[in-house]
Amino acid sequence: MLKTSKLATQFTLLLSLVFVSAIVISGLVLSRALEKRAEEDISYRGQLISEMINSVRYYTGTRVAPLLMPLVETQSTFVPEVIPSFSAREVFE
């Protein structure tokens, strides 16, 4: 079939094949690059949230809890703000 067609037709067919192949290959490469970037972004955000929660826990345990301890000792109700994990959860939500 290709031997009986004109040179222009053969050339057009070859260029079309190269063009379609290039589009498919570039699409695959771009897809993988975007997927890798999304994974890195999610990992970064997870680390950031984890560090934030740990900072809130540390601050609550070292600064807030000592200030609220006299209130806890004199009051008969439970004060959840004294617990570092409670503060971290409240900040996160």
Beta strands, then each sheet from edge to edge (+ up, - down):
end
